[in-house]
Amino acid sequence: MALRRENELTHKNYHLWKKQRLLVLRRDCYTCHYCGNPGANEVDHVIPRVSGGGDELSNLVASCRLCNLKKGKKEQAVFLGSQST
């Protein structure tokens, strides 16, 4: 039997993530945390998972696709600092 990769989503985890994602989008009124534009449809980790960030509500924010792609795996402070120049 093949071992499951650690980051592979299981059926249960997928449904938990969908629920968490919807909670964040509703909490943030579907408004991008980074640019303030309405219509955010993605959720971003403030502290990226690769840097030890988790899926807690306090580490998740609504984000538009453009900002989420620009931020990538950067820490929020680094990303926002690069936006001010």
Backbone as JSON, one array per atom type, in Angstrom:
{
  "sequence": "MALRRENELTHKNYHLWKKQRLLVLRRDCYTCHYCGNPGANEVDHVIPRVSGGGDELSNLVASCRLCNLKKGKKEQAVFLGSQST",
  "N": [[0.84, -1.19, 0.0], [0.57, 2.19, -0.86], [2.07, 4.98, 0.73], [0.46, 7.83, 2.04], [1.06, 11.13, 1.01], [2.25, 13.73, 3.14], [1.15, 16.32, 2.82], [-1.06, 15.91, 1.29], [-4.48, 16.29, 0.62], [-7.04, 14.84, 2.47], [-10.3, 13.38, 2.11], [-11.89, 14.17, 4.3], [-10.37, 16.32, 5.36], [-10.49, 18.09, 3.21], [-13.18, 18.9, 3.18], [-13.3, 20.15, 5.68], [-11.51, 22.26, 5.21], [-12.89, 23.66, 3.19], [-15.06, 24.59, 4.68], [-13.78, 26.2, 6.59], [-12.62, 28.09, 4.89], [-14.89, 29.37, 3.83], [-15.91, 30.52, 6.18], [-13.9, 32.44, 6.69], [-14.04, 34.08, 4.38], [-16.64, 35.09, 4.67], [-16.4, 36.35, 7.18], [-14.61, 38.38, 6.55], [-16.11, 39.82, 4.81], [-15.93, 39.25, 2.08], [-13.91, 40.9, 1.12], [-10.8, 42.0, -0.02], [-8.01, 41.62, 2.02], [-5.58, 42.82, 1.55], [-5.65, 44.75, -0.62], [-8.11, 45.9, -0.38], [-10.21, 45.72, -2.16], [-13.51, 44.77, -3.15], [-15.05, 41.51, -3.55], [-13.29, 39.44, -3.07], [-12.17, 36.14, -3.4], [-10.54, 34.19, -2.53], [-8.52, 32.61, 0.01], [-5.91, 33.51, 2.13], [-2.89, 32.59, 3.79], [-1.65, 34.37, 6.45], [0.8, 34.08, 7.84], [2.76, 32.12, 6.02], [2.25, 28.62, 5.26], [4.6, 27.23, 4.75], [6.32, 28.56, 6.37], [5.6, 27.83, 8.85], [3.04, 28.62, 9.54], [-0.4, 28.11, 10.38], [-3.74, 26.74, 9.88], [-5.49, 28.24, 11.37], [-8.18, 30.48, 12.17], [-7.23, 32.99, 12.88], [-4.94, 33.22, 11.39], [-5.68, 33.42, 8.8], [-6.87, 35.2, 5.96], [-9.16, 36.95, 3.8], [-8.6, 37.23, 0.33], [-7.97, 38.75, -2.82], [-7.5, 37.27, -6.05], [-5.32, 38.34, -7.5], [-3.74, 39.7, -5.53], [-3.19, 37.52, -3.87], [-1.65, 35.91, -5.56], [0.51, 37.66, -6.0], [1.53, 37.94, -3.4], [2.27, 35.33, -2.7], [4.49, 33.11, -1.15], [5.43, 34.84, 0.72], [5.92, 36.5, 3.88], [3.35, 38.38, 5.51], [4.12, 40.98, 6.41], [6.43, 41.45, 4.92], [5.42, 41.38, 2.32], [3.51, 43.51, 2.39], [5.26, 45.6, 2.96], [6.77, 45.69, 0.62], [4.9, 46.65, -1.1], [4.62, 49.32, -0.55], [6.51, 50.83, -1.8]],
  "CA": [[0.0, 0.0, 0.0], [1.35, 3.42, -0.96], [1.89, 5.93, 1.82], [-0.11, 9.12, 1.67], [1.95, 12.27, 1.25], [1.83, 14.51, 4.32], [0.36, 17.5, 2.48], [-2.19, 15.52, 0.45], [-5.76, 16.49, 1.29], [-7.97, 13.72, 2.56], [-11.69, 13.79, 1.89], [-12.34, 14.88, 5.49], [-9.65, 17.59, 5.43], [-11.0, 18.94, 2.14], [-14.45, 19.5, 3.62], [-12.98, 21.08, 6.77], [-10.91, 23.46, 4.61], [-13.95, 24.42, 2.52], [-15.85, 25.25, 5.72], [-12.91, 27.24, 7.15], [-12.48, 29.1, 3.84], [-16.14, 30.12, 3.78], [-15.96, 31.33, 7.41], [-12.99, 33.58, 6.51], [-14.59, 34.99, 3.37], [-17.79, 35.79, 5.26], [-15.9, 37.23, 8.25], [-13.96, 39.53, 5.92], [-17.08, 40.41, 3.88], [-15.45, 39.05, 0.71], [-13.09, 42.05, 0.79], [-9.38, 41.65, 0.04], [-7.28, 42.16, 3.16], [-4.38, 43.55, 1.11], [-5.91, 45.93, -1.47], [-9.39, 46.47, 0.0], [-11.22, 45.57, -3.2], [-14.54, 43.77, -2.88], [-15.05, 40.38, -4.47], [-12.23, 38.47, -2.76], [-12.7, 34.79, -3.47], [-9.5, 33.27, -2.09], [-8.09, 32.76, 1.4], [-4.46, 33.5, 2.21], [-2.27, 32.41, 5.1], [-0.84, 35.53, 6.82], [2.1, 33.43, 7.97], [2.64, 30.98, 5.1], [2.4, 27.27, 5.82], [6.01, 26.83, 4.67], [7.01, 29.24, 7.46], [5.05, 27.36, 10.12], [1.69, 29.11, 9.77], [-1.42, 27.08, 10.37], [-5.04, 27.04, 9.3], [-6.36, 28.89, 12.36], [-8.85, 31.67, 11.65], [-6.39, 34.17, 13.12], [-3.86, 33.24, 10.4], [-6.28, 33.4, 7.47], [-7.56, 36.42, 5.53], [-9.69, 36.95, 2.45], [-7.66, 37.84, -0.61], [-8.31, 38.62, -4.24], [-6.55, 36.39, -6.76], [-4.11, 39.09, -7.86], [-2.91, 39.89, -4.34], [-2.74, 36.22, -3.4], [-0.55, 35.51, -6.44], [1.66, 38.54, -5.75], [2.1, 37.65, -2.08], [2.91, 34.02, -2.75], [4.9, 32.53, 0.13], [6.04, 35.89, 1.55], [5.23, 36.9, 5.11], [2.5, 39.55, 5.27], [4.88, 42.22, 6.61], [7.34, 41.61, 3.78], [4.59, 41.71, 1.17], [2.97, 44.87, 2.53], [6.4, 46.53, 2.88], [7.17, 45.8, -0.78], [3.83, 47.36, -1.79], [4.64, 50.75, -0.24], [7.55, 51.52, -2.58]],
  "C": [[0.89, 1.25, 0.0], [1.04, 4.33, 0.23], [1.33, 7.24, 1.27], [0.91, 10.22, 1.94], [1.37, 13.13, 2.37], [0.9, 15.65, 3.95], [-0.83, 17.18, 1.58], [-3.49, 15.67, 1.25], [-6.56, 15.2, 1.31], [-9.37, 14.26, 2.34], [-12.2, 14.61, 3.07], [-11.68, 16.26, 5.58], [-10.16, 18.58, 4.38], [-12.28, 19.65, 2.57], [-14.24, 20.46, 4.79], [-12.4, 22.37, 6.21], [-11.98, 24.3, 3.92], [-14.77, 25.21, 3.53], [-15.06, 26.43, 6.31], [-12.8, 28.41, 6.17], [-13.73, 29.98, 3.79], [-16.31, 31.01, 5.01], [-15.09, 32.59, 7.25], [-13.56, 34.57, 5.51], [-15.78, 35.77, 3.91], [-17.34, 36.77, 6.33], [-15.33, 38.52, 7.66], [-14.84, 40.19, 4.86], [-16.63, 40.34, 2.43], [-14.65, 40.25, 0.2], [-11.62, 41.68, 0.98], [-8.69, 42.38, 1.19], [-6.14, 43.08, 2.72], [-4.69, 44.81, 0.31], [-7.26, 46.58, -1.16], [-10.49, 46.34, -1.04], [-12.25, 44.52, -2.82], [-14.42, 42.6, -3.87], [-13.93, 39.38, -4.23], [-12.84, 37.07, -2.76], [-11.65, 33.74, -3.1], [-9.17, 33.56, -0.64], [-6.58, 32.6, 1.43], [-4.01, 33.27, 3.64], [-1.39, 33.63, 5.37], [0.6, 35.09, 7.02], [2.01, 32.17, 7.11], [2.87, 29.64, 5.8], [3.85, 26.83, 5.8], [6.84, 27.49, 5.76], [6.44, 28.85, 8.82], [3.66, 27.85, 10.43], [0.68, 27.99, 9.64], [-2.71, 27.55, 9.75], [-6.01, 27.64, 10.31], [-6.98, 30.13, 11.72], [-8.0, 32.92, 11.81], [-5.24, 34.28, 12.12], [-4.39, 33.26, 8.97], [-7.0, 34.71, 7.18], [-8.09, 36.22, 4.12], [-8.72, 37.71, 1.55], [-8.21, 37.73, -2.02], [-7.22, 37.79, -4.91], [-5.24, 37.1, -7.04], [-3.19, 39.27, -6.65], [-2.37, 38.56, -3.82], [-1.57, 35.72, -4.25], [0.7, 36.35, -6.19], [2.34, 38.22, -4.42], [2.84, 36.33, -2.08], [3.23, 33.49, -1.36], [5.59, 33.55, 1.04], [5.23, 36.07, 2.84], [4.43, 38.17, 4.8], [3.29, 40.85, 5.39], [5.82, 42.5, 5.44], [6.55, 42.03, 2.56], [4.07, 43.13, 1.24], [4.08, 45.92, 2.46], [6.83, 46.73, 1.44], [6.13, 46.56, -1.57], [3.94, 48.87, -1.61], [5.68, 51.51, -1.04], [7.08, 51.88, -3.93]]
}
